[in-house]
Amino acid sequence: MVELIGTLVGDDLEVLGVQVRHDTPFHEGLGLESIDLVTLAGLLTRRFGPRVNLAEHLAELDLDEVIGLTVGEIADYVALRVREG
């Protein structure tokens, strides 16, 4: 997950002074916008296949839930979908 986030941020996360943890918020912690979540959704689908459809998952959430998403929540979603296979 950190590697994919690094792809979105475009720089080494250490250089930016960001520590990516389970509770790191995408919006406030990483400064990523909703379009970045769409990009991440595409990266996840390419890596894990169509069973990991983050865009569909995000569509089920309300705006406050999307804004408050953490790295761990996305990782948990991906792990669940991969296990369900």
PDB file with SEQRES, HELIX, SHEET and CRYST1 records, atoms N, CA, C and O in Angstrom:
SEQRES   1 A   85  MET VAL GLU LEU ILE GLY THR LEU VAL GLY ASP ASP LEU          
SEQRES   2 A   85  GLU VAL LEU GLY VAL GLN VAL ARG HIS ASP THR PRO PHE          
SEQRES   3 A   85  HIS GLU GLY LEU GLY LEU GLU SER ILE ASP LEU VAL THR          
SEQRES   4 A   85  LEU ALA GLY LEU LEU THR ARG ARG PHE GLY PRO ARG VAL          
SEQRES   5 A   85  ASN LEU ALA GLU HIS LEU ALA GLU LEU ASP LEU ASP GLU          
SEQRES   6 A   85  VAL ILE GLY LEU THR VAL GLY GLU ILE ALA ASP TYR VAL          
SEQRES   7 A   85  ALA LEU ARG VAL ARG GLU GLY                                  
HELIX    1 AA1 VAL A    2  VAL A    9  1                                   8    
HELIX    2 AA2 LEU A   13  LEU A   16  1                                   4    
HELIX    3 AA3 PHE A   26  LEU A   30  1                                   5    
HELIX    4 AA4 SER A   34  PHE A   48  1                                  15    
HELIX    5 AA5 LEU A   54  ALA A   59  1                                   6    
HELIX    6 AA6 LEU A   63  ILE A   67  1                                   5    
HELIX    7 AA7 VAL A   71  GLU A   84  1                                  14    
CRYST1    1.000    1.000    1.000  90.00  90.00  90.00 P 1           1          
ATOM      1  N   MET A   1       0.834  -1.189   0.000  1.00  0.00           N  
ATOM      2  CA  MET A   1       0.000   0.000   0.000  1.00  0.00           C  
ATOM      3  C   MET A   1       0.881   1.255   0.000  1.00  0.00           C  
ATOM      4  O   MET A   1       0.580   2.221  -0.701  1.00  0.00           O  
ATOM      5  N   VAL A   2       1.952   1.245   0.773  1.00  0.00           N  
ATOM      6  CA  VAL A   2       2.826   2.416   0.832  1.00  0.00           C  
ATOM      7  C   VAL A   2       3.431   2.709  -0.536  1.00  0.00           C  
ATOM      8  O   VAL A   2       3.569   3.869  -0.927  1.00  0.00           O  
ATOM      9  N   GLU A   3       3.789   1.656  -1.259  1.00  0.00           N  
ATOM     10  CA  GLU A   3       4.348   1.827  -2.601  1.00  0.00           C  
ATOM     11  C   GLU A   3       3.341   2.512  -3.528  1.00  0.00           C  
ATOM     12  O   GLU A   3       3.704   3.406  -4.292  1.00  0.00           O  
ATOM     13  N   LEU A   4       2.089   2.095  -3.458  1.00  0.00           N  
ATOM     14  CA  LEU A   4       1.059   2.700  -4.303  1.00  0.00           C  
ATOM     15  C   LEU A   4       0.802   4.147  -3.911  1.00  0.00           C  
ATOM     16  O   LEU A   4       0.572   4.999  -4.770  1.00  0.00           O  
ATOM     17  N   ILE A   5       0.842   4.422  -2.621  1.00  0.00           N  
ATOM     18  CA  ILE A   5       0.657   5.804  -2.155  1.00  0.00           C  
ATOM     19  C   ILE A   5       1.827   6.667  -2.625  1.00  0.00           C  
ATOM     20  O   ILE A   5       1.639   7.820  -3.012  1.00  0.00           O  
ATOM     21  N   GLY A   6       3.022   6.107  -2.591  1.00  0.00           N  
ATOM     22  CA  GLY A   6       4.193   6.817  -3.104  1.00  0.00           C  
ATOM     23  C   GLY A   6       4.028   7.182  -4.569  1.00  0.00           C  
ATOM     24  O   GLY A   6       4.478   8.241  -5.005  1.00  0.00           O  
ATOM     25  N   THR A   7       3.379   6.300  -5.332  1.00  0.00           N  
ATOM     26  CA  THR A   7       3.090   6.578  -6.728  1.00  0.00           C  
ATOM     27  C   THR A   7       2.185   7.796  -6.852  1.00  0.00           C  
ATOM     28  O   THR A   7       2.375   8.627  -7.740  1.00  0.00           O  
ATOM     29  N   LEU A   8       1.199   7.903  -5.960  1.00  0.00           N  
ATOM     30  CA  LEU A   8       0.277   9.035  -5.991  1.00  0.00           C  
ATOM     31  C   LEU A   8       0.950  10.330  -5.572  1.00  0.00           C  
ATOM     32  O   LEU A   8       0.757  11.374  -6.195  1.00  0.00           O  
ATOM     33  N   VAL A   9       1.738  10.254  -4.514  1.00  0.00           N  
ATOM     34  CA  VAL A   9       2.377  11.452  -3.971  1.00  0.00           C  
ATOM     35  C   VAL A   9       3.458  11.948  -4.915  1.00  0.00           C  
ATOM     36  O   VAL A   9       3.669  13.154  -5.039  1.00  0.00           O  
ATOM     37  N   GLY A  10       4.141  11.036  -5.577  1.00  0.00           N  
ATOM     38  CA  GLY A  10       5.126  11.420  -6.573  1.00  0.00           C  
ATOM     39  C   GLY A  10       6.510  11.685  -6.028  1.00  0.00           C  
ATOM     40  O   GLY A  10       7.425  11.959  -6.805  1.00  0.00           O  
ATOM     41  N   ASP A  11       6.698  11.614  -4.730  1.00  0.00           N  
ATOM     42  CA  ASP A  11       8.006  11.820  -4.114  1.00  0.00           C  
ATOM     43  C   ASP A  11       8.203  10.764  -3.035  1.00  0.00           C  
ATOM     44  O   ASP A  11       7.258  10.089  -2.624  1.00  0.00           O  
ATOM     45  N   ASP A  12       9.426  10.635  -2.591  1.00  0.00           N  
ATOM     46  CA  ASP A  12       9.716   9.735  -1.485  1.00  0.00           C  
ATOM     47  C   ASP A  12       8.988  10.254  -0.243  1.00  0.00           C  
ATOM     48  O   ASP A  12       9.141  11.415   0.137  1.00  0.00           O  
ATOM     49  N   LEU A  13       8.197   9.385   0.382  1.00  0.00           N  
ATOM     50  CA  LEU A  13       7.402   9.800   1.540  1.00  0.00           C  
ATOM     51  C   LEU A  13       8.281  10.277   2.689  1.00  0.00           C  
ATOM     52  O   LEU A  13       7.876  11.156   3.451  1.00  0.00           O  
ATOM     53  N   GLU A  14       9.467   9.715   2.824  1.00  0.00           N  
ATOM     54  CA  GLU A  14      10.374  10.169   3.895  1.00  0.00           C  
ATOM     55  C   GLU A  14      10.808  11.613   3.663  1.00  0.00           C  
ATOM     56  O   GLU A  14      10.908  12.397   4.607  1.00  0.00           O  
ATOM     57  N   VAL A  15      11.063  11.958   2.414  1.00  0.00           N  
ATOM     58  CA  VAL A  15      11.471  13.330   2.081  1.00  0.00           C  
ATOM     59  C   VAL A  15      10.351  14.297   2.449  1.00  0.00           C  
ATOM     60  O   VAL A  15      10.609  15.414   2.898  1.00  0.00           O  
ATOM     61  N   LEU A  16       9.110  13.864   2.257  1.00  0.00           N  
ATOM     62  CA  LEU A  16       7.973  14.711   2.579  1.00  0.00           C  
ATOM     63  C   LEU A  16       7.684  14.751   4.069  1.00  0.00           C  
ATOM     64  O   LEU A  16       6.860  15.548   4.516  1.00  0.00           O  
ATOM     65  N   GLY A  17       8.350  13.903   4.845  1.00  0.00           N  
ATOM     66  CA  GLY A  17       8.126  13.876   6.284  1.00  0.00           C  
ATOM     67  C   GLY A  17       6.823  13.213   6.675  1.00  0.00           C  
ATOM     68  O   GLY A  17       6.265  13.517   7.729  1.00  0.00           O  
ATOM     69  N   VAL A  18       6.335  12.320   5.850  1.00  0.00           N  
ATOM     70  CA  VAL A  18       5.071  11.637   6.109  1.00  0.00           C  
ATOM     71  C   VAL A  18       5.354  10.198   6.505  1.00  0.00           C  
ATOM     72  O   VAL A  18       6.082   9.471   5.828  1.00  0.00           O  
ATOM     73  N   GLN A  19       4.762   9.818   7.611  1.00  0.00           N  
ATOM     74  CA  GLN A  19       4.856   8.438   8.046  1.00  0.00           C  
ATOM     75  C   GLN A  19       3.505   7.783   7.784  1.00  0.00           C  
ATOM     76  O   GLN A  19       2.493   8.176   8.365  1.00  0.00           O  
ATOM     77  N   VAL A  20       3.496   6.797   6.919  1.00  0.00           N  
ATOM     78  CA  VAL A  20       2.243   6.144   6.559  1.00  0.00           C  
ATOM     79  C   VAL A  20       1.994   5.001   7.537  1.00  0.00           C  
ATOM     80  O   VAL A  20       2.764   4.045   7.631  1.00  0.00           O  
ATOM     81  N   ARG A  21       0.883   5.142   8.260  1.00  0.00           N  
ATOM     82  CA  ARG A  21       0.481   4.128   9.238  1.00  0.00           C  
ATOM     83  C   ARG A  21      -0.965   3.750   8.971  1.00  0.00           C  
ATOM     84  O   ARG A  21      -1.622   4.338   8.112  1.00  0.00           O  
ATOM     85  N   HIS A  22      -1.448   2.778   9.704  1.00  0.00           N  
ATOM     86  CA  HIS A  22      -2.816   2.298   9.555  1.00  0.00           C  
ATOM     87  C   HIS A  22      -3.823   3.444   9.748  1.00  0.00           C  
ATOM     88  O   HIS A  22      -4.841   3.499   9.059  1.00  0.00           O  
ATOM     89  N   ASP A  23      -3.536   4.348  10.679  1.00  0.00           N  
ATOM     90  CA  ASP A  23      -4.481   5.419  10.995  1.00  0.00           C  
ATOM     91  C   ASP A  23      -4.203   6.735  10.261  1.00  0.00           C  
ATOM     92  O   ASP A  23      -4.816   7.755  10.577  1.00  0.00           O  
ATOM     93  N   THR A  24      -3.296   6.725   9.293  1.00  0.00           N  
ATOM     94  CA  THR A  24      -2.993   7.939   8.538  1.00  0.00           C  
ATOM     95  C   THR A  24      -4.163   8.279   7.607  1.00  0.00           C  
ATOM     96  O   THR A  24      -4.513   7.476   6.742  1.00  0.00           O  
ATOM     97  N   PRO A  25      -4.768   9.458   7.775  1.00  0.00           N  
ATOM     98  CA  PRO A  25      -5.866   9.841   6.886  1.00  0.00           C  
ATOM     99  C   PRO A  25      -5.346  10.226   5.497  1.00  0.00           C  
ATOM    100  O   PRO A  25      -4.323  10.899   5.372  1.00  0.00           O  
ATOM    101  N   PHE A  26      -6.060   9.793   4.462  1.00  0.00           N  
ATOM    102  CA  PHE A  26      -5.653  10.126   3.099  1.00  0.00           C  
ATOM    103  C   PHE A  26      -5.719  11.622   2.849  1.00  0.00           C  
ATOM    104  O   PHE A  26      -4.791  12.206   2.289  1.00  0.00           O  
ATOM    105  N   HIS A  27      -6.810  12.237   3.262  1.00  0.00           N  
ATOM    106  CA  HIS A  27      -7.002  13.653   2.934  1.00  0.00           C  
ATOM    107  C   HIS A  27      -6.098  14.551   3.775  1.00  0.00           C  
ATOM    108  O   HIS A  27      -5.269  15.280   3.230  1.00  0.00           O  
ATOM    109  N   GLU A  28      -6.251  14.504   5.078  1.00  0.00           N  
ATOM    110  CA  GLU A  28      -5.491  15.414   5.937  1.00  0.00           C  
ATOM    111  C   GLU A  28      -4.049  14.962   6.155  1.00  0.00           C  
ATOM    112  O   GLU A  28      -3.144  15.796   6.194  1.00  0.00           O  
ATOM    113  N   GLY A  29      -3.825  13.680   6.293  1.00  0.00           N  
ATOM    114  CA  GLY A  29      -2.481  13.182   6.575  1.00  0.00           C  
ATOM    115  C   GLY A  29      -1.558  13.183   5.377  1.00  0.00           C  
ATOM    116  O   GLY A  29      -0.374  13.501   5.489  1.00  0.00           O  
ATOM    117  N   LEU A  30      -2.113  12.821   4.219  1.00  0.00           N  
ATOM    118  CA  LEU A  30      -1.294  12.718   3.011  1.00  0.00           C  
ATOM    119  C   LEU A  30      -1.554  13.849   2.023  1.00  0.00           C  
ATOM    120  O   LEU A  30      -0.828  14.000   1.041  1.00  0.00           O  
ATOM    121  N   GLY A  31      -2.586  14.639   2.282  1.00  0.00           N  
ATOM    122  CA  GLY A  31      -2.908  15.745   1.389  1.00  0.00           C  
ATOM    123  C   GLY A  31      -3.457  15.297   0.049  1.00  0.00           C  
ATOM    124  O   GLY A  31      -3.368  16.021  -0.942  1.00  0.00           O  
ATOM    125  N   LEU A  32      -4.031  14.087   0.021  1.00  0.00           N  
ATOM    126  CA  LEU A  32      -4.573  13.577  -1.231  1.00  0.00           C  
ATOM    127  C   LEU A  32      -6.044  13.964  -1.370  1.00  0.00           C  
ATOM    128  O   LEU A  32      -6.764  14.068  -0.378  1.00  0.00           O  
ATOM    129  N   GLU A  33      -6.471  14.171  -2.585  1.00  0.00           N  
ATOM    130  CA  GLU A  33      -7.839  14.576  -2.888  1.00  0.00           C  
ATOM    131  C   GLU A  33      -8.634  13.374  -3.399  1.00  0.00           C  
ATOM    132  O   GLU A  33      -8.084  12.289  -3.589  1.00  0.00           O  
ATOM    133  N   SER A  34      -9.920  13.577  -3.616  1.00  0.00           N  
ATOM    134  CA  SER A  34     -10.773  12.480  -4.073  1.00  0.00           C  
ATOM    135  C   SER A  34     -10.316  11.941  -5.428  1.00  0.00           C  
ATOM    136  O   SER A  34     -10.452  10.745  -5.686  1.00  0.00           O  
ATOM    137  N   ILE A  35      -9.781  12.788  -6.291  1.00  0.00           N  
ATOM    138  CA  ILE A  35      -9.275  12.309  -7.582  1.00  0.00           C  
ATOM    139  C   ILE A  35      -8.111  11.344  -7.371  1.00  0.00           C  
ATOM    140  O   ILE A  35      -7.915  10.422  -8.163  1.00  0.00           O  
ATOM    141  N   ASP A  36      -7.341  11.554  -6.306  1.00  0.00           N  
ATOM    142  CA  ASP A  36      -6.240  10.648  -5.998  1.00  0.00           C  
ATOM    143  C   ASP A  36      -6.765   9.280  -5.573  1.00  0.00           C  
ATOM    144  O   ASP A  36      -6.133   8.259  -5.843  1.00  0.00           O  
ATOM    145  N   LEU A  37      -7.917   9.260  -4.909  1.00  0.00           N  
ATOM    146  CA  LEU A  37      -8.538   7.982  -4.549  1.00  0.00           C  
ATOM    147  C   LEU A  37      -8.988   7.238  -5.799  1.00  0.00           C  
ATOM    148  O   LEU A  37      -8.911   6.011  -5.859  1.00  0.00           O  
ATOM    149  N   VAL A  38      -9.453   7.974  -6.786  1.00  0.00           N  
ATOM    150  CA  VAL A  38      -9.845   7.354  -8.053  1.00  0.00           C  
ATOM    151  C   VAL A  38      -8.611   6.756  -8.731  1.00  0.00           C  
ATOM    152  O   VAL A  38      -8.663   5.646  -9.261  1.00  0.00           O  
ATOM    153  N   THR A  39      -7.515   7.491  -8.709  1.00  0.00           N  
ATOM    154  CA  THR A  39      -6.263   6.981  -9.272  1.00  0.00           C  
ATOM    155  C   THR A  39      -5.806   5.745  -8.518  1.00  0.00           C  
ATOM    156  O   THR A  39      -5.394   4.756  -9.125  1.00  0.00           O  
ATOM    157  N   LEU A  40      -5.879   5.802  -7.178  1.00  0.00           N  
ATOM    158  CA  LEU A  40      -5.506   4.647  -6.362  1.00  0.00           C  
ATOM    159  C   LEU A  40      -6.393   3.451  -6.695  1.00  0.00           C  
ATOM    160  O   LEU A  40      -5.915   2.317  -6.743  1.00  0.00           O  
ATOM    161  N   ALA A  41      -7.672   3.696  -6.924  1.00  0.00           N  
ATOM    162  CA  ALA A  41      -8.597   2.613  -7.288  1.00  0.00           C  
ATOM    163  C   ALA A  41      -8.114   1.911  -8.553  1.00  0.00           C  
ATOM    164  O   ALA A  41      -8.134   0.683  -8.633  1.00  0.00           O  
ATOM    165  N   GLY A  42      -7.682   2.689  -9.534  1.00  0.00           N  
ATOM    166  CA  GLY A  42      -7.164   2.101 -10.775  1.00  0.00           C  
ATOM    167  C   GLY A  42      -5.900   1.294 -10.539  1.00  0.00           C  
ATOM    168  O   GLY A  42      -5.738   0.210 -11.100  1.00  0.00           O  
ATOM    169  N   LEU A  43      -5.004   1.816  -9.712  1.00  0.00           N  
ATOM    170  CA  LEU A  43      -3.771   1.097  -9.392  1.00  0.00           C  
ATOM    171  C   LEU A  43      -4.065  -0.220  -8.674  1.00  0.00           C  
ATOM    172  O   LEU A  43      -3.443  -1.244  -8.958  1.00  0.00           O  
ATOM    173  N   LEU A  44      -5.014  -0.182  -7.745  1.00  0.00           N  
ATOM    174  CA  LEU A  44      -5.375  -1.396  -7.011  1.00  0.00           C  
ATOM    175  C   LEU A  44      -6.002  -2.439  -7.932  1.00  0.00           C  
ATOM    176  O   LEU A  44      -5.713  -3.630  -7.817  1.00  0.00           O  
ATOM    177  N   THR A  45      -6.853  -1.992  -8.838  1.00  0.00           N  
ATOM    178  CA  THR A  45      -7.483  -2.922  -9.783  1.00  0.00           C  
ATOM    179  C   THR A  45      -6.436  -3.551 -10.695  1.00  0.00           C  
ATOM    180  O   THR A  45      -6.502  -4.745 -10.986  1.00  0.00           O  
ATOM    181  N   ARG A  46      -5.473  -2.755 -11.144  1.00  0.00           N  
ATOM    182  CA  ARG A  46      -4.403  -3.304 -11.979  1.00  0.00           C  
ATOM    183  C   ARG A  46      -3.574  -4.337 -11.223  1.00  0.00           C  
ATOM    184  O   ARG A  46      -3.172  -5.355 -11.787  1.00  0.00           O  
ATOM    185  N   ARG A  47      -3.323  -4.069  -9.949  1.00  0.00           N  
ATOM    186  CA  ARG A  47      -2.479  -4.975  -9.165  1.00  0.00           C  
ATOM    187  C   ARG A  47      -3.236  -6.231  -8.723  1.00  0.00           C  
ATOM    188  O   ARG A  47      -2.688  -7.332  -8.787  1.00  0.00           O  
ATOM    189  N   PHE A  48      -4.492  -6.080  -8.276  1.00  0.00           N  
ATOM    190  CA  PHE A  48      -5.224  -7.192  -7.669  1.00  0.00           C  
ATOM    191  C   PHE A  48      -6.370  -7.730  -8.521  1.00  0.00           C  
ATOM    192  O   PHE A  48      -6.966  -8.750  -8.174  1.00  0.00           O  
ATOM    193  N   GLY A  49      -6.682  -7.071  -9.613  1.00  0.00           N  
ATOM    194  CA  GLY A  49      -7.757  -7.531 -10.478  1.00  0.00           C  
ATOM    195  C   GLY A  49      -9.091  -6.892 -10.103  1.00  0.00           C  
ATOM    196  O   GLY A  49      -9.173  -6.113  -9.154  1.00  0.00           O  
ATOM    197  N   PRO A  50     -10.133  -7.231 -10.860  1.00  0.00           N  
ATOM    198  CA  PRO A  50     -11.431  -6.571 -10.698  1.00  0.00           C  
ATOM    199  C   PRO A  50     -12.126  -6.857  -9.370  1.00  0.00           C  
ATOM    200  O   PRO A  50     -13.070  -6.155  -9.007  1.00  0.00           O  
ATOM    201  N   ARG A  51     -11.676  -7.872  -8.642  1.00  0.00           N  
ATOM    202  CA  ARG A  51     -12.321  -8.145  -7.345  1.00  0.00           C  
ATOM    203  C   ARG A  51     -12.072  -7.015  -6.350  1.00  0.00           C  
ATOM    204  O   ARG A  51     -12.833  -6.852  -5.396  1.00  0.00           O  
ATOM    205  N   VAL A  52     -11.018  -6.239  -6.563  1.00  0.00           N  
ATOM    206  CA  VAL A  52     -10.735  -5.072  -5.715  1.00  0.00           C  
ATOM    207  C   VAL A  52     -11.203  -3.838  -6.482  1.00  0.00           C  
ATOM    208  O   VAL A  52     -10.458  -3.251  -7.267  1.00  0.00           O  
ATOM    209  N   ASN A  53     -12.451  -3.465  -6.235  1.00  0.00           N  
ATOM    210  CA  ASN A  53     -13.072  -2.342  -6.945  1.00  0.00           C  
ATOM    211  C   ASN A  53     -13.292  -1.206  -5.941  1.00  0.00           C  
ATOM    212  O   ASN A  53     -14.391  -1.023  -5.418  1.00  0.00           O  
ATOM    213  N   LEU A  54     -12.230  -0.457  -5.691  1.00  0.00           N  
ATOM    214  CA  LEU A  54     -12.289   0.624  -4.713  1.00  0.00           C  
ATOM    215  C   LEU A  54     -13.296   1.697  -5.126  1.00  0.00           C  
ATOM    216  O   LEU A  54     -13.975   2.268  -4.272  1.00  0.00           O  
ATOM    217  N   ALA A  55     -13.398   1.976  -6.419  1.00  0.00           N  
ATOM    218  CA  ALA A  55     -14.345   2.995  -6.880  1.00  0.00           C  
ATOM    219  C   ALA A  55     -15.775   2.612  -6.487  1.00  0.00           C  
ATOM    220  O   ALA A  55     -16.547   3.460  -6.037  1.00  0.00           O  
ATOM    221  N   GLU A  56     -16.117   1.355  -6.654  1.00  0.00           N  
ATOM    222  CA  GLU A  56     -17.450   0.885  -6.260  1.00  0.00           C  
ATOM    223  C   GLU A  56     -17.642   1.003  -4.747  1.00  0.00           C  
ATOM    224  O   GLU A  56     -18.707   1.403  -4.276  1.00  0.00           O  
ATOM    225  N   HIS A  57     -16.611   0.655  -4.003  1.00  0.00           N  
ATOM    226  CA  HIS A  57     -16.668   0.760  -2.541  1.00  0.00           C  
ATOM    227  C   HIS A  57     -16.855   2.218  -2.112  1.00  0.00           C  
ATOM    228  O   HIS A  57     -17.661   2.507  -1.228  1.00  0.00           O  
ATOM    229  N   LEU A  58     -16.122   3.121  -2.728  1.00  0.00           N  
ATOM    230  CA  LEU A  58     -16.224   4.541  -2.392  1.00  0.00           C  
ATOM    231  C   LEU A  58     -17.618   5.080  -2.697  1.00  0.00           C  
ATOM    232  O   LEU A  58     -18.117   5.947  -1.979  1.00  0.00           O  
ATOM    233  N   ALA A  59     -18.244   4.578  -3.748  1.00  0.00           N  
ATOM    234  CA  ALA A  59     -19.581   5.028  -4.130  1.00  0.00           C  
ATOM    235  C   ALA A  59     -20.621   4.678  -3.062  1.00  0.00           C  
ATOM    236  O   ALA A  59     -21.678   5.305  -2.996  1.00  0.00           O  
ATOM    237  N   GLU A  60     -20.323   3.680  -2.230  1.00  0.00           N  
ATOM    238  CA  GLU A  60     -21.234   3.268  -1.164  1.00  0.00           C  
ATOM    239  C   GLU A  60     -21.108   4.140   0.090  1.00  0.00           C  
ATOM    240  O   GLU A  60     -21.938   4.052   0.995  1.00  0.00           O  
ATOM    241  N   LEU A  61     -20.071   4.979   0.142  1.00  0.00           N  
ATOM    242  CA  LEU A  61     -19.802   5.808   1.318  1.00  0.00           C  
ATOM    243  C   LEU A  61     -20.366   7.207   1.122  1.00  0.00           C  
ATOM    244  O   LEU A  61     -20.527   7.671  -0.007  1.00  0.00           O  
ATOM    245  N   ASP A  62     -20.668   7.881   2.243  1.00  0.00           N  
ATOM    246  CA  ASP A  62     -21.064   9.286   2.120  1.00  0.00           C  
ATOM    247  C   ASP A  62     -19.802  10.145   2.084  1.00  0.00           C  
ATOM    248  O   ASP A  62     -18.701   9.654   2.332  1.00  0.00           O  
ATOM    249  N   LEU A  63     -19.968  11.405   1.780  1.00  0.00           N  
ATOM    250  CA  LEU A  63     -18.830  12.303   1.573  1.00  0.00           C  
ATOM    251  C   LEU A  63     -17.920  12.377   2.792  1.00  0.00           C  
ATOM    252  O   LEU A  63     -16.698  12.337   2.646  1.00  0.00           O  
ATOM    253  N   ASP A  64     -18.486  12.483   3.987  1.00  0.00           N  
ATOM    254  CA  ASP A  64     -17.662  12.556   5.201  1.00  0.00           C  
ATOM    255  C   ASP A  64     -16.834  11.292   5.399  1.00  0.00           C  
ATOM    256  O   ASP A  64     -15.696  11.354   5.865  1.00  0.00           O  
ATOM    257  N   GLU A  65     -17.410  10.146   5.043  1.00  0.00           N  
ATOM    258  CA  GLU A  65     -16.671   8.887   5.168  1.00  0.00           C  
ATOM    259  C   GLU A  65     -15.506   8.835   4.183  1.00  0.00           C  
ATOM    260  O   GLU A  65     -14.425   8.353   4.519  1.00  0.00           O  
ATOM    261  N   VAL A  66     -15.727   9.329   2.976  1.00  0.00           N  
ATOM    262  CA  VAL A  66     -14.653   9.350   1.974  1.00  0.00           C  
ATOM    263  C   VAL A  66     -13.549  10.299   2.430  1.00  0.00           C  
ATOM    264  O   VAL A  66     -12.368   9.963   2.344  1.00  0.00           O  
ATOM    265  N   ILE A  67     -13.923  11.467   2.907  1.00  0.00           N  
ATOM    266  CA  ILE A  67     -12.928  12.445   3.364  1.00  0.00           C  
ATOM    267  C   ILE A  67     -12.131  11.904   4.544  1.00  0.00           C  
ATOM    268  O   ILE A  67     -10.939  12.188   4.664  1.00  0.00           O  
ATOM    269  N   GLY A  68     -12.768  11.131   5.414  1.00  0.00           N  
ATOM    270  CA  GLY A  68     -12.105  10.607   6.603  1.00  0.00           C  
ATOM    271  C   GLY A  68     -11.390   9.280   6.424  1.00  0.00           C  
ATOM    272  O   GLY A  68     -10.855   8.738   7.391  1.00  0.00           O  
ATOM    273  N   LEU A  69     -11.366   8.740   5.205  1.00  0.00           N  
ATOM    274  CA  LEU A  69     -10.729   7.441   4.983  1.00  0.00           C  
ATOM    275  C   LEU A  69      -9.274   7.436   5.414  1.00  0.00           C  
ATOM    276  O   LEU A  69      -8.540   8.403   5.212  1.00  0.00           O  
ATOM    277  N   THR A  70      -8.878   6.326   6.012  1.00  0.00           N  
ATOM    278  CA  THR A  70      -7.485   6.158   6.413  1.00  0.00           C  
ATOM    279  C   THR A  70      -6.822   5.100   5.541  1.00  0.00           C  
ATOM    280  O   THR A  70      -7.491   4.331   4.851  1.00  0.00           O  
ATOM    281  N   VAL A  71      -5.521   5.078   5.586  1.00  0.00           N  
ATOM    282  CA  VAL A  71      -4.751   4.065   4.870  1.00  0.00           C  
ATOM    283  C   VAL A  71      -5.200   2.675   5.308  1.00  0.00           C  
ATOM    284  O   VAL A  71      -5.360   1.781   4.477  1.00  0.00           O  
ATOM    285  N   GLY A  72      -5.400   2.495   6.601  1.00  0.00           N  
ATOM    286  CA  GLY A  72      -5.799   1.205   7.132  1.00  0.00           C  
ATOM    287  C   GLY A  72      -7.158   0.754   6.643  1.00  0.00           C  
ATOM    288  O   GLY A  72      -7.360  -0.433   6.388  1.00  0.00           O  
ATOM    289  N   GLU A  73      -8.089   1.675   6.509  1.00  0.00           N  
ATOM    290  CA  GLU A  73      -9.422   1.304   6.014  1.00  0.00           C  
ATOM    291  C   GLU A  73      -9.346   0.803   4.576  1.00  0.00           C  
ATOM    292  O   GLU A  73     -10.015  -0.165   4.214  1.00  0.00           O  
ATOM    293  N   ILE A  74      -8.539   1.454   3.770  1.00  0.00           N  
ATOM    294  CA  ILE A  74      -8.356   1.002   2.392  1.00  0.00           C  
ATOM    295  C   ILE A  74      -7.636  -0.346   2.381  1.00  0.00           C  
ATOM    296  O   ILE A  74      -8.025  -1.250   1.642  1.00  0.00           O  
ATOM    297  N   ALA A  75      -6.600  -0.482   3.189  1.00  0.00           N  
ATOM    298  CA  ALA A  75      -5.854  -1.749   3.256  1.00  0.00           C  
ATOM    299  C   ALA A  75      -6.758  -2.879   3.731  1.00  0.00           C  
ATOM    300  O   ALA A  75      -6.687  -3.990   3.207  1.00  0.00           O  
ATOM    301  N   ASP A  76      -7.606  -2.606   4.717  1.00  0.00           N  
ATOM    302  CA  ASP A  76      -8.537  -3.624   5.205  1.00  0.00           C  
ATOM    303  C   ASP A  76      -9.519  -4.037   4.113  1.00  0.00           C  
ATOM    304  O   ASP A  76      -9.821  -5.221   3.964  1.00  0.00           O  
ATOM    305  N   TYR A  77     -10.017  -3.065   3.349  1.00  0.00           N  
ATOM    306  CA  TYR A  77     -10.923  -3.359   2.243  1.00  0.00           C  
ATOM    307  C   TYR A  77     -10.226  -4.253   1.219  1.00  0.00           C  
ATOM    308  O   TYR A  77     -10.788  -5.256   0.778  1.00  0.00           O  
ATOM    309  N   VAL A  78      -9.007  -3.887   0.845  1.00  0.00           N  
ATOM    310  CA  VAL A  78      -8.263  -4.672  -0.140  1.00  0.00           C  
ATOM    311  C   VAL A  78      -8.026  -6.088   0.376  1.00  0.00           C  
ATOM    312  O   VAL A  78      -8.234  -7.055  -0.356  1.00  0.00           O  
ATOM    313  N   ALA A  79      -7.597  -6.219   1.622  1.00  0.00           N  
ATOM    314  CA  ALA A  79      -7.339  -7.549   2.196  1.00  0.00           C  
ATOM    315  C   ALA A  79      -8.602  -8.406   2.198  1.00  0.00           C  
ATOM    316  O   ALA A  79      -8.544  -9.595   1.883  1.00  0.00           O  
ATOM    317  N   LEU A  80      -9.733  -7.816   2.548  1.00  0.00           N  
ATOM    318  CA  LEU A  80     -10.995  -8.544   2.552  1.00  0.00           C  
ATOM    319  C   LEU A  80     -11.354  -9.038   1.156  1.00  0.00           C  
ATOM    320  O   LEU A  80     -11.719 -10.200   0.979  1.00  0.00           O  
ATOM    321  N   ARG A  81     -11.250  -8.160   0.173  1.00  0.00           N  
ATOM    322  CA  ARG A  81     -11.604  -8.530  -1.193  1.00  0.00           C  
ATOM    323  C   ARG A  81     -10.650  -9.586  -1.757  1.00  0.00           C  
ATOM    324  O   ARG A  81     -11.078 -10.472  -2.496  1.00  0.00           O  
ATOM    325  N   VAL A  82      -9.374  -9.499  -1.420  1.00  0.00           N  
ATOM    326  CA  VAL A  82      -8.404 -10.494  -1.893  1.00  0.00           C  
ATOM    327  C   VAL A  82      -8.704 -11.850  -1.249  1.00  0.00           C  
ATOM    328  O   VAL A  82      -8.656 -12.880  -1.922  1.00  0.00           O  
ATOM    329  N   ARG A  83      -9.013 -11.854   0.047  1.00  0.00           N  
ATOM    330  CA  ARG A  83      -9.346 -13.125   0.736  1.00  0.00           C  
ATOM    331  C   ARG A  83     -10.606 -13.758   0.170  1.00  0.00           C  
ATOM    332  O   ARG A  83     -10.689 -14.979   0.034  1.00  0.00           O  
ATOM    333  N   GLU A  84     -11.592 -12.920  -0.160  1.00  0.00           N  
ATOM    334  CA  GLU A  84     -12.838 -13.428  -0.729  1.00  0.00           C  
ATOM    335  C   GLU A  84     -12.634 -13.999  -2.116  1.00  0.00           C  
ATOM    336  O   GLU A  84     -13.383 -14.860  -2.578  1.00  0.00           O  
ATOM    337  N   GLY A  85     -11.567 -13.478  -2.785  1.00  0.00           N  
ATOM    338  CA  GLY A  85     -11.132 -13.953  -4.081  1.00  0.00           C  
ATOM    339  C   GLY A  85     -12.169 -14.210  -5.048  1.00  0.00           C  
ATOM    340  O   GLY A  85     -11.879 -14.616  -6.173  1.00  0.00           O  
TER     341      GLY A  85                                                      
END                                                                             
